[in-house]
């Protein structure tokens, strides 16, 4: 992105927002594709710890606790508008939302995204945010813009960046930025704007040939998990925060911004103190995970300091990278630095020992060949039997 040093001015509206906001310069999603990442930030937990189906287009059980359910119970309006049919297929992500919509006129394609939806998303959001039945009280809105996504399309409104995949992707970003800009223009005219926070991020990155990969999912390389995070909050001074963070902190942050207590199951913690000027604390090691499903192998990683340690599946391969010296993760140091490898392995074991994974349910055949035969919720606790009189 331009505020992170990219030479192309592909997002003028978001660049302006970044200048007025707290910008995280070293932020990551917790996984590398939508179905696992959005559930993670809705729950404040890793997808592997949630009751979920074993399919690539993952469904989530009602037994999971999403922070939107708490907001809804406490009287806040909860609204969501999306640009992909995955969100309209009963996957359980709608839990706690008063309105949970995809824009009209789109179809489902498991292989790609064929539609242009930014204008429709902004139009629908302006309708909802102009309605006092929602904005006359505390509200939370999730807007999932999809256009920077395969298939990459050039837009007439955008500068012509070229015809390669990355060029067309940049045109998609510019087009989406245009419609987010129109949404922000509208928001600034509303009576609630001065009391409203805006959090902008992405559910995953995108590969353009790194590690011979294109698009996303299937691995947790940096190109797939490094994402922007911008927090615009009332009264918060613009600043840049370099300490590394991940999406595990998003749910606690959103709850804190709305004056709510964190859910007991949150595995991260709020960013609000440092957004308002506190000294950023150390939250390493960072944990990243791609939970196994029908198409994704199991991938886990931790980041501590300059080093990233990755474990493939059940441990058949372990890799070590120095991200400062090798940001492209091209030189595996596992053989060259055995002491650091052992240190990171011990830290990995401790870190993931605190992340209580569950087996997915639904019967899908997982990437490893195993069956998704796990529970769809916690075990039922039978009431104690009373002795006969």
N, C-alpha and C positions, 0 to 999 in steps of 0.2 A: 504494500500500500504506500501511497506517497508520503505519509507522515512517518513511515518506517524506512524511507530512503529510496523507494522505487522511483526511477527517473521519469516515468510517464504520469501525467496528471490525470489519472483514471477515476478519481473520486473527489471532485472539487467540493461538494457539499459536506461529505464526511471529513475531509481535510479541515474545513472550517470548523466543524463540530469538535474535531480533535484539539484544535487550538484553544477551545473554550472548556476543555474537559481534562479529566485524569486519564492519561494514556498509559497502558501497560505495555512495555517494550519487550517482554519476555514471557508471553502467555501461550498456553497450550490448551487445546481441547483434551478430554481424557481418553478419546478414542478417535477413530478415523472415518466414521460414516454416521449418517443421520440417525438411524434407528436406535443405535446405542447411546449416542451423545445426547440427544434431546431428553431421553429418559433419565440420564445421569443428572442433568441440570434441573429437571423437574423434581427429582427426588433428593438431590444432594448426596447421591450414592453412585457407585460404579454399577454399570449394567449387570455385571456378573453377580452382584449381590441381590438383584431384584428377581421376583417371580416372573418369568418370561418364557415365551415359546422359543423353540430352537430354530426358527426360520430366519432367513436373511431380513425379510421385512417383519421385524420382531413385533409380537404382541405382548402386552403387559397385563398382568392380573390385577383385579380390583383390590387384591390384598396388599399391594404396594401403597405407600404413603407419599403422595405428591403434595408439595407445598401449596399448590392451588386449591386443594381440597380444604385446607385450613383457612386460607383467605376467604373462600366462598362461605364457609360456616360462620366466619366472623363478620360477614356482611359486605365484603368488598365485591365489586363487579369484576368478573374474570372473563376476558375476551381473547379469542385467538383467530387469526386469519392466515391461511396457508396457500401455497402455490403448487402443491403436489398431492396426487390422489392417495398416496400412502396414508395421509392424515385423515382420510375419509373412509377408511376400511375397517373401522372398529378395532383398532390396535390398543385401546386402553389409555391412550395419551390424553384423551378428552376429560379424564377424571378431574373434577373440580372446576370445570369451565361452564359459565352461563351460556356463552356462545362459542362454538368451536366449528369453524367453517373452512372449506376450501373454496376458492373463487369459482365462478360458474364457467362452464364451457370447456373444461379440460377432461382428459381421459387418462387411464392408467397404462403405463408402459413399464414393465419390469426392467428394461434394459437402459432406458434413457429418459430424458425430460424433453418432450417435443414442444412445449408451450411457452409463450411469453406472457408473464403474469404480473409484472411489477405495477403496471398502470392499474390493473384490476384490484390488486391488494391495497394500494394507496387509496383508490376510490372508495372501497368498502370501509377502510379504516376511518376515513374522513366522515363517512355516514355515521359510523358507530360513535366516534369521539365527538361528534356534534350533537349527540343525544344526551340530554341531561339525566335520563333515567340511569345511565351508566356513569357519567362524569360528574353528576351531582353528589357523588360520594366517592370514597376511596376506590381506585380501580387499578387493575393490572392488565396489560395488553401484551400478548405475544404475537409478533408479526414475523412470519417465516418467509422471507423473500428467496425465490428459487432461481432467478434467471442466470446468475453466474454458475452454470451447471451444464454438463454435457447434455444435449448437443449445444455447442457454442455457436451463437448466432451474431452476425454483425447487425448493428442497428443504425438506421438512417440518421437518427438524432445524434449519434456518437461521432467523434472524430474517427477517421479511418486509420486504425493502427496496423492494418495488414491482414493477411489471409491465413496465417498459421494458427494452430490451435490456441497458442498463448495470445496472439493478437485478437482473435475473436472473443476469447475469454475477457480480455481487457475491455472490449466493446460492451460485453455483458455487464461488467462491473460499472462502467460509466453510465449505462442505461439505468441500472438499478439505483445508482446514486442519484440520478436525475429525479426518480420518483420518490425516493426517501427524502430528498430535498424538498419536494412539494408537500410531503407529509409534515415535515418540520416547519415549513412556512405556515401551513394551516395551524399547527399546534401553537405556534407563537402568538396567534391572534386570540387564543382561547383563555377564559378566566382562570383555568386550572394550571396553565403553563408554569407559572412561578413556583408551584408546589410539586412539580413533576420531575422525576429522574428519567434519564434515557440511558439504557445499557445496550451497547452495540457489540456484537461478537459474531462468530461463525461456528457452525457445528463441526466443520472439518476443513482441512486445506485441500490442495489439488496438486496432482503430480503431472508434470509435462516432460516425462522421459527420465527423471531421476530414478536410479535403481531399475531402469527399464520398465517403469510403471507409468500408467496414464490414468487419469481420473482419481479415484480414492477408494477407501476400504482395503481389506485384505492384509495390510501391514500397518505399522505405527512409526514409520520413518518421520523425520522432522517436517518434511514437505507436506505430510498429511495431517499433522497435529498442531503445527504452529499456526495460530490464528490471532486476529486482532482482538483487543478488548479496550473499549472506550467507555468511561463512566462519566456522564454529565449529571451532576446532582446540584440541587438548589444550595447556593452558598459555598460550594466547594471550589477552591482556587485551582486553576489549571496547573498540572504538574506532570512529570514523567516518572514512572516507577519502574525500576530495572529489576527488582527482585522477582524471581520466577514464580508464576502462579498457574493454576489450572482451573478448568470448569467445575471442579469439585467445590469451589468456593462461591459459585454463582447463586445457588439457591439460598444459602445463608445471607448473602449480600442483599438479595432482593427482599427477603423477609425483614432484614434489618432496616433497609431504606423505607419500608412501610410501617416500621415501628412494631414489628411482631417478634415474638420469641422464636428461636430456632427449633426445628423439629428434633425430637430425641435421636432420630436415626441419622442426622447429618454427619458426614464424615469430614467435611471441610468447615471453614469458619468465615465469618463476614469480612469483607474488604472495607467496610464503611469507615472504621477508624482511620485507616491510612488515606482513604479518599478525602477525608476532612483534615488531613495534615499530620496524623500520627506517624512516627517513624515505622517504616515497614519492617515486619518481623521476618524471621527465617522460617519458611515452611517446607524446606527440603527434608527428606527426599520427596520429589514429586513422583507420583505413581501414574502410569499410563497402562491401559489395558484394552485389548480387543478380545471380547469374550467369544468363545467358539460357538458357531451356529452352522447352518446347513452349507454355507459358502465360505465363511471366514474361519481360518485356523486360529488357535489360541495364541495370542501374543501378549507379553507383559514386559514392562520396562520401568526402571527408576532412573531419575536424574538427580545427581548430587554434585554440586559444584560444576566443574567443567565436564564431568563424565556422565555418559549415558550407558546403562547396562541393559541389554535386551535378552529375553529368554524366549525361545521359539518352542511352541507347543509344550510338551512335557519336559523340555530341557535337552532335546537332541542337539540343539545348537545354542551357544551363548556368545554374545558379541559385546565388545566394549569399544566405545568411541570417546574421543576427546572433542567435544563440540566446539570448544574455543579454537582449537587448531584445525579441526576438520568438521566444519558445520554441515557439509554434505554427507557425512557418515560414509566415507569411502574407504577408510583405513581401519580395519578391525584390529584392535590392540590386545585381544584376548590372549594371544600367545606371547606377545612382547612384554606385557606388564602383568605377570601372574599374581604379584602381591596385590595390585589394585583390583584385579579380577576377583580375588578371594575376598577382599574387603567389600566390594560391591555385591558379591553373592550373599554375604552375611547380612548386609543391609537390605537387600532384596527379600530375603527370607523373613526378616523381622517386619518389613513393611507390609508384605502381602499376607503375613500371618495375622494381621489386624483387619484384613478385608475378607469378610465371611461369604465366600462364593456359594451359590446354589446351582444345582443342575437344572437346565431348562426343561420345560414340559411340552407336551403336545405331540410326541411321537416322531418328530422329524429325524431323519438320518443326519447326524452331525458330520462335519468335515473329516473327523477322525474315523468315521464309520460307526461310532457309538450311537445309541438311540437317546433321544431327548425324553427321558422317562422320569423327570424330577417332579417335585410338588408344584401346585399352582397357588399355594399359600402355606402359612405356618400350620403345624400339626394342631388338630383340635384338642383342647384340654377338657377331658371329661370331668364333670363335677364329682367331688368325693362322695362315695357311697356312705349312707348312714346306716348304722346297725338297726336291725329290727327291734322293736320294743319287746 
